[in-house]
Amino acid sequence: MPRAAVRALYSRDYRLWAAAALGSNLGTWMQRTAQDWLVLTRLTAHSALALGLVTALQFAPQALLLPLTGPAADRSDRRRLLVVTQRLMGVLALALAALVLTGAVRLWQVYGFALLLGLVTAFDAPARGAFVSDLVPPSDLPNAVALNALSFNMGRLCGPALTGILIGSLGTGLMFLINAASFGMVLRALQALRHVPVRKPARPAGGALTEVLGFVARRPDLSGALWMFGLMGAVGVNLPILVSTMAVRVFHAGAVSYGLIASLMAAGAVGGALFAAVRAPRFWVLSAASAMCALATTAAALAPGLGVFAVALLILGFALQVFVTSANSLLQLSVEPAMRGRLLALLIAVALGGAPLAAPLFGWVADGLGPRAALAGIAALAAVAWSIGWRAARAGIAARNLVFAEAGEDRMPSDGVASPAWAPED
């Protein structure tokens, strides 16, 4: 593998963090797959609406708590904040494991744990995303973001497949125990890091969120990317619900097949993360990836059998990961480090803000009209995202050059406005 594809791993602290994150991602996806299987097959009669409600409760706090979570990621010691959130998530996984293993679990309890996990994740996600910029130099940040995405998708690739194999012989409860143990790896890594700065940034003069919102509003390329990120976020949040429903209701998958189907998008996403790891983020990549998502989702909705469905999911995973990684890098590199926590919180809120309504809605459509109809609606969202990118390109604001990524800059210019990512190349 070329050195450029893994250059962030030459930092000791980032290597420790990436290794622990890989184990944690594996545990997270094992729990998520087991939870979806539990809801679909044990607690309901294959109800996509119930699965949508679990998703809505888990993601709603990340949008509603935006005024608190972004500033917390920027103003707090990120390492200490992550220690607290990782411990809490471990406790929640352990408690849910106890309910499942004793046979006392009920659907309303799964709803409650999803909400509690969402509350903790609302503070964990922006801090965890911005924490990467504390571990690597600015020139390596796009590579570190791509490697984070690779780690996430390796967990998403292996976790569901392992879960499908283990559920049949060991039951769903063990998956929650494995996830609880995986948080210990992250806590050990946080303690072992050596060169993490103790950040005590001053309170921004423009307010907690108004500064970053104003900055994005002045940049047409970033505004366009943010709109696209919101639409593609809705695609990414709702796809697991519909893929799971297709697997169980249309293709009548058992536990092992269910796990393998859930891993297919992750397999494509691993390729997408590797692709993004060696390329500088560009606006045209966002537009191309969203178009590919629309086409692949349409193919999945029309798939006559598992073969076509599997190929569509592989392409869909690749395109969606290229979009998310490129947009994440592009937006982070366009703001100063003191704003990255708030920007990431804004990204999360934009991507997940529609989940409380969209997830139950798509679940309801899948129950009433079938999962194929719901997938067609997802394809329409990706097509709208592509149209925004296409119009941006026609207007001449497509991003061609990220000044900070190439020059190694880690600050905004003295006038407080960064050079536009769409500035023409010489």
Buried (B, 14 or more C-beta within 10 A) or exposed (E): EEEEBBBBBEBEBBBBBBBBBBBBBBBBBBBBBBBBBBBBBEBBEBBBBBBBBBBBBBBBBBBBBBBBBBBBBBBBBBBEBBBBBBBBBBBBBBBBBBBBBEEEBEBEBBBEBBBBBBBBBBBBBBBBBBBBBBBBEBBBBBBBBBBBBBBBBBBBBBBBBBBBBBBEEEBBBBBBBBBBBBBBBBBEBBEEBEEBEEBEBEEBEBEBBEBBBEBBEEBBBBBBBBBBBBBBBBBBBBBBBBBBBBBBBBBEBEBBBBBBBBBBBBBBBBBBBBBBBBBBBBBBBBBBBBBBBBBBBBBBBBBEEBEEBBBBBBBBBBBBBBBBBBBBBBBBBBBBBBBBBBBBBBBBBBBBBBBBEBBBBBBBBBBEEBBBBBBBBBBBBBBBBBBBBBEBBEEEBBBBBBBBBEEEBBEBEEEEEBBBBBEEEE
